[in-house]
Amino acid sequence: MRQLTLDIRAHQEPSLETFIPGDNIDAWTRAGALMDTKSFESLYLWGPAGCGRTHLLRATAQAAQTHGRPALYLDAGHWPQTLSLANGGLLAVDDVHSLPADAQHQLFTLWNAARFTGLALLIAGSAPPADLPLREDLRTRIAQALVYQLRPLADDDLARAIRAEANRRGMDLTHEMSAYLLRHCRRELPVLMGVLDALDEASLTLRRLPSLSLLREILNPAQSRPGPR
């Protein structure tokens, strides 16, 4: 069995409907409200990797565009040299803790002008505002926003999410299989969805029904190879 890359599908666009709130229902509700052109709030979401920050930011930006609000999603690692935003729009900035100095200056300037341009801001980072490695004036602006800590999904929520996705694909993911996934994979939804990708691909390639034994072969390919004779 060849090693398969465990990653989220690049073609699967995150949506507010597919975001699993768990204990983050308030943050999900507040973020979703930013699709409305009459909402001008500034939100800051923080939490560890895998807690859903990127999903929620991208999904909110997409929902805003669908509802007629100009929206732009930016990752700190791909900040443009020039930034043009329509009045009344939504700016979603991911991984704000990694913003370079010039981008920090741009974001601070945009934040100061937001109330005059009708700009809503949805910012995400890895730490609470006081602990962000940013210029002091930008940290102050972020601390003045509505701040929500995103908490990783509990195991029961993760299990329900991956079983629902498996059912959507026509796969029968048993409780035993989902429990095995949670024991042997990082408890992060993108990683778990990536395992479903690999299981789906292996099932089609090998013409075998998805099963616990096939899942074990995918996650432990070295143990699945025949031993030396």
C-alpha positions in Angstrom: 0.0 0.0 0.0 1.5 3.3 -1.1 1.7 6.2 1.4 -1.2 8.7 0.6 -1.0 12.3 1.4 -3.4 13.2 4.2 -4.7 16.7 3.5 -7.9 18.6 3.0 -9.2 18.6 -0.5 -8.0 21.7 -2.3 -11.3 21.9 -4.4 -13.6 21.8 -1.4 -14.5 25.3 -0.5 -15.3 25.9 3.1 -18.8 27.1 3.9 -20.6 28.3 7.0 -23.0 25.3 6.6 -20.1 22.8 6.8 -18.4 24.5 9.8 -19.0 22.4 12.9 -19.4 25.0 15.7 -19.1 22.7 18.7 -18.4 25.1 21.6 -17.8 27.9 19.2 -21.5 28.7 18.4 -21.2 32.3 19.4 -18.2 33.0 17.3 -19.8 31.2 14.3 -23.0 33.2 14.7 -21.1 36.6 15.0 -18.8 35.8 12.0 -21.8 34.7 9.9 -23.5 38.0 10.6 -20.7 39.9 8.8 -22.1 38.8 5.4 -24.8 41.5 6.0 -23.8 44.8 4.4 -25.3 46.5 7.5 -22.9 44.9 9.9 -19.7 46.9 10.6 -18.3 45.0 13.5 -14.7 44.0 14.0 -14.1 40.4 15.2 -10.9 38.7 16.4 -10.8 34.9 16.6 -7.9 33.1 18.1 -7.0 29.5 18.9 -4.6 26.7 18.1 -4.0 25.1 14.7 -6.9 23.0 13.6 -9.6 24.9 15.6 -11.3 26.1 12.4 -9.9 29.7 12.1 -9.2 29.5 8.4 -12.4 27.6 7.6 -14.5 30.2 9.3 -12.7 33.2 7.7 -12.9 31.8 4.2 -16.5 30.7 4.6 -17.6 34.1 5.9 -15.8 35.9 3.0 -17.5 33.6 0.5 -20.9 34.0 2.1 -20.5 37.8 2.1 -19.8 37.8 -1.6 -22.7 35.5 -2.3 -25.0 38.0 -0.5 -23.6 40.9 -2.5 -21.0 42.3 0.0 -17.5 42.9 -1.4 -15.2 40.6 0.6 -11.5 39.8 0.6 -9.8 37.0 2.3 -6.0 37.4 2.9 -3.5 35.1 4.5 -0.6 36.9 6.3 1.9 35.0 4.2 0.4 36.2 0.9 -0.2 39.9 1.6 -0.4 42.0 -1.6 1.9 45.1 -2.1 -1.2 47.2 -2.7 -4.6 46.7 -1.2 -7.8 48.1 -2.7 -11.1 47.5 -0.9 -14.6 48.7 -1.8 -16.5 50.8 0.7 -18.8 48.8 2.8 -16.9 45.6 2.3 -15.5 42.8 4.5 -11.8 42.1 5.0 -10.8 38.8 6.5 -7.2 38.5 7.6 -5.8 35.1 8.6 -2.7 34.3 10.7 -2.4 38.0 11.8 0.4 37.0 14.1 2.6 36.4 11.1 2.0 39.8 9.4 5.2 41.5 8.3 5.8 45.1 9.3 4.5 46.8 6.2 1.3 44.7 6.2 0.8 45.6 9.9 1.0 49.3 8.9 -1.6 48.8 6.2 -3.9 46.9 8.4 -3.7 49.6 11.2 -4.4 52.3 8.6 -7.4 50.3 7.3 -8.7 49.8 10.8 -8.6 53.5 11.6 -10.5 54.3 8.4 -13.1 51.4 8.8 -15.8 53.5 10.5 -15.7 56.0 7.6 -15.6 53.4 4.8 -18.1 51.0 6.3 -15.5 48.2 6.4 -16.1 45.1 8.6 -13.0 43.3 9.8 -12.7 39.6 10.6 -9.2 38.8 12.0 -7.7 35.5 13.2 -4.6 34.6 15.0 -2.9 32.0 17.2 -3.0 33.9 20.5 -5.0 36.4 22.5 -4.5 40.1 21.5 -2.0 40.9 24.3 0.3 38.0 23.3 0.4 38.8 19.5 3.9 39.7 18.2 2.7 42.9 16.5 3.2 46.6 16.9 1.5 48.0 20.0 -1.1 50.2 18.3 -2.3 47.3 16.1 -2.5 45.0 19.2 -4.6 47.7 20.9 -7.0 47.9 17.9 -7.4 44.1 17.9 -8.1 44.0 21.6 -10.9 46.6 21.1 -12.6 44.2 18.7 -15.1 41.4 19.8 -12.7 38.7 20.8 -13.6 35.0 20.7 -11.4 32.0 21.6 -12.0 29.1 19.2 -11.8 25.8 21.0 -11.0 22.5 19.2 -13.9 20.2 18.6 -14.6 17.5 21.1 -14.2 13.9 20.0 -17.9 13.4 19.7 -18.3 16.4 17.4 -15.3 15.3 15.3 -16.8 11.7 15.0 -20.2 13.1 13.9 -18.5 15.4 11.4 -16.5 12.7 9.7 -19.3 10.2 9.7 -21.6 12.8 8.1 -19.0 13.5 5.4 -18.5 9.8 4.8 -22.3 9.3 4.5 -22.4 12.2 2.0 -19.9 10.3 -0.1 -21.9 7.0 0.1 -19.3 5.4 2.5 -20.3 3.4 5.6 -17.9 4.7 8.3 -18.7 2.6 11.4 -18.3 3.8 14.9 -15.3 1.4 15.2 -13.6 3.1 12.2 -14.2 6.6 13.4 -12.9 5.7 16.9 -9.8 4.2 15.2 -9.3 7.5 13.3 -9.5 9.6 16.4 -7.0 7.3 18.2 -4.4 7.3 15.4 -4.7 10.7 13.8 -4.3 14.3 14.9 -7.7 15.5 16.2 -8.0 18.2 13.5 -10.9 18.2 11.1 -8.8 18.9 7.9 -6.5 16.0 8.8 -9.4 13.7 9.4 -11.1 14.7 6.2 -7.8 14.0 4.4 -7.9 10.5 5.7 -11.4 10.1 4.3 -10.0 11.2 0.9 -7.3 8.6 1.2 -9.8 5.9 2.2 -12.1 6.8 -0.6 -9.3 6.8 -3.2 -7.9 3.4 -1.9 -11.4 1.9 -2.0 -11.9 2.9 -5.6 -8.4 2.0 -6.7 -8.3 -1.4 -5.0 -12.0 -2.1 -5.5 -12.5 -2.9 -1.9 -15.2 -1.6 0.4 -14.1 0.9 3.0 -13.4 -1.1 6.1 -11.3 -1.0 9.3 -8.7 -3.2 7.8 -8.3 -0.9 4.8 -8.1 2.1 7.1 -5.3 0.4 9.0 -3.4 -0.2 5.8 -3.7 3.5 4.8 -2.5 4.8 8.2 0.2 2.1 8.7 1.4 1.2 5.2 4.7 -0.2 6.5 2.9 -2.7 8.7 0.7 -3.8 5.8 3.7 -4.9 3.5 4.6 -8.6 3.3 7.6 -9.4 5.4 10.9 -10.7 3.9 11.0 -14.3 2.9 
